[in-house]
Each structure stands twice: as structure tokens, then as C-alpha cells.
Amino acid sequence: MKRITALLLAVVMLFALVACKEESDTSLEQPVETVVPEVPEEPVEPEIKYYSPLTGEEIDENTAYTRPVALTINNLKKATPQSGMTNADMYFEIPAEGGINRILTVFQDYDGVKEIGTVRSARAYFVDWAVPLDAVFIHYGGSPSFYTLKKQKRFDECDGINGTVENALFWRDAERKKKAGTEHSVMTSGEKLTNGLKSLGIHSTVDTPYEPFFLFNDEFVASGDIPANKVSLKFSYYITSEFEYNEATGLYFRSQYGQPHKDKTTNAQLSVSNIVYLKTSISAISGDDAGRIDVKTTGSGSGYYISKGTAQEIKWSKKDLSSPLKLYDINGNELAINKGKTWFMINNTNIVME
């Protein structure tokens, strides 16, 4: 019996030793790490921003590839209020014969504009401001000197006197026709321009976005040291162009014929960030029985740049029809203007600022 008891005790001790060994071996085992394969991050495409070559402001991609159009807009008192003017990016107010003036109105984003007008006839010196902007020049008729220029120089233009162009781009507004006369009733629209240029075979888009047509400031800054909260330029006995600065908006609001200059479509008063006055010479065209004039658009001259309630003297230069307009400060450095819409006034009279 003692021998059996001893044998059983030995067996129990053996099992205990084996169990301890297994426990000891298990405690020495290292945990197995689960390796999760790295998933490469998708490359983030940098955001592409587009900027208007006319205003320096951010625009959408579609507009960035749109070619500008420049329309000769009627500015007789009986033809006001005009339509579509608040949608434009840039304006050139230019004298014509008989003391009147017209406004070359430049659009890049015009697709959704309900109506624009009224459109009137061209003068040769109007073209000089449109061509350097690569704008399609749109008008209804023109002076003899314009048609001479058209034969001499190549530029994209659409003349409503041509029946095909008239049908593609224009219509007559019945209300304006009744009120002001047939010649003051020619209208177009963004839709007409978009579809009409295509049907006429004139390219309305570009392969790459435009570089800025002017040098723009990064920040909105005062233009100079001359006070210019109110600005007026007497074009003739018939019309004076007036602007008043609004400090809250940073914009100049335009008036003419003694009242705010409003857009018929939006009822909003026309306003711009910048005013540029280009002083030049004007002469009568010899032998022209209608008293038409010629306005010097090339060479160089003086003027003023006006923005944010102040002004500074400037110089301007333009080599030829297709050359860009260049603006300089009085020391000869290229002038940077504030971003936003710009109103150019071209004349030979003195500007008044206060």
C-alpha cells in the first residue's frame, strides 16, 4: 500500500511539473501583431482659380474661357435708360459729333444677360479700345472712316446693317421704337450673342484664359493724394459725366443728364471701382458734311487715375490699333489699378474733382 501511495504521489508531482512548464512556456510567447497594409492617400488636386482680365476679380471657369464682346451703346438722352449696362466689366465713354457721346461697353460674362442696348453705329476710333482686349466689336452701322478702317485692318466685328448679322444678333424693341424712334430701338442679349456669334462663324471662346489686360493691386488702396469724392467731366454743352464716391461700398456711382444713370433691366445705378480719364486731342474730319470728328487714340497723353475717393496724375501710351493701352504714374512706372470695374473717359476737356 505504501508503494502504491508513493507511486500516485509521483504521478501527481509529474503532472504538476508539466503544467508549470507549459504555463511558463506560454508566458514567454510574444503576442502576434496584426500588420495593416498602408493605403496610399489619393493625391489632392490643387484648386484652380480664374481671374477676369478686365477686372482682376475671381470668375468661374466657363467665363475664363469666354472671349469678350464690346458693344457701341447709344447714350442720347432719349435712348436712356439703357439695358444690361450693370453687367458690363469695363466702359469707354467717347465723344462723337454734335456734342453727343457713346459708351463702348465691354462684357466677358454676358451669357445670362436678358437684354443689352440700344446699340448704335461705330466710329473708327472706337475700335482702338476694343481690339487690344481681343473683344468682338459689335455695332449697328458706322461712319465712312470706320468702313475705310474695316477695309484696311482685320478685326472681328459684327455690323447689324448686314441682314444676316441683324437676324443673328439683334431685334427691335417696340416700346423704344415708339418712344424714341427706329434708330434708337436696336437690342441684343446674352443668348443672342452666344448663339449668334457661333452661327456667324466667329469664335467666342479661347483655348487658354487671358492674362490680365491691366496691372491690378493685390489690395484695394487709395489711388493718390488728390481729393476726388466728386468727379465730373463736361463732354460738351449736351452732356456732363458725373461720379460720386460712396465710402461704404468703395464705389463711384454715375449720373448724367442731371439724374442717376440707371440700368432699365435692374433699376440699379451704374457704379465702378475705378475711373480713368485720358486727355487727348480731338479734330474735325475735313470734308465730312455731318461734322464728324477724329479722336486721337495712339501716341501718348496725360490724365488721371481715380479710386477710393482720391486721384493721381498719370500718363498713358498706345502704340497702334492693336497695342494695349498702358498707364503710368508721373515717374514713368506702370500703374497698378484696383480690382473691379473701370470707367474710362476720353476727351480734351478739363476734369473737375473735389
C-alpha positions, 0 to 999 in steps of 0.5 A: 500500500505504501508503494502504491501511495508513493507511486500516485504521489509521483504521478501527481508531482509529474503532472504538476511539473508539466503544467508549470512548464507549459504555463511558463512556456506560454508566458514567454510567447510574444503576442502576434501583431496584426500588420495593416497594409498602408493605403496610399492617400489619393493625391489632392488636386490643387484648386484652380482659380480664374481671374477676369482680365478686365477686372482682376476679380475671381470668375468661374471657369466657363467665363475664363474661357469666354472671349469678350464682346464690346458693344457701341451703346447709344447714350442720347438722352432719349435712348436712356435708360439703357439695358444690361449696362450693370453687367458690363466689366469695363466702359469707354465713354467717347465723344462723337459729333454734335456734342453727343457721346457713346459708351463702348461697353465691354462684357466677358460674362454676358451669357445670362444677360436678358437684354443689352442696348440700344446699340448704335453705329461705330466710329473708327476710333472706337475700335482702338479700345476694343481690339487690344482686349481681343473683344468682338466689336459689335455695332449697328452701322458706322461712319465712312472712316470706320468702313475705310478702317474695316477695309484696311485692318482685320478685326472681328466685328459684327455690323447689324446693317448686314441682314444676316448679322441683324437676324443673328444678333439683334431685334427691335424693341417696340416700346423704344421704337415708339418712344424714341424712334427706329434708330434708337430701338436696336437690342441684343442679349446674352443668348443672342450673342452666344448663339449668334456669334457661333452661327456667324462663324466667329469664335467666342471662346479661347483655348487658354484664359487671358492674362490680365489686360491691366496691372491690378493691386493685390489690395484695394488702396487709395489711388493718390493724394488728390481729393476726388469724392466728386468727379465730373467731366463736361463732354460738351454743352449736351452732356456732363459725366458725373461720379460720386464716391460712396465710402461704404461700398468703395464705389463711384456711382454715375449720373448724367443728364442731371439724374442717376444713370440707371440700368432699365433691366435692374433699376440699379445705378451704374457704379465702378471701382475705378475711373480713368480719364485720358486727355487727348486731342480731338479734330474735325474730319475735313470734308465730312458734311455731318461734322464728324470728328477724329479722336486721337487714340495712339501716341501718348497723353496725360490724365488721371487715375481715380479710386477710393475717393482720391486721384493721381496724375498719370500718363498713358501710351498706345502704340497702334490699333492693336497695342494695349493701352498702358498707364503710368504714374508721373515717374514713368512706372506702370500703374497698378489699378484696383480690382473691379470695374473701370470707367474710362473717359476720353476727351480734351476737356478739363476734369473737375474733382473735389 
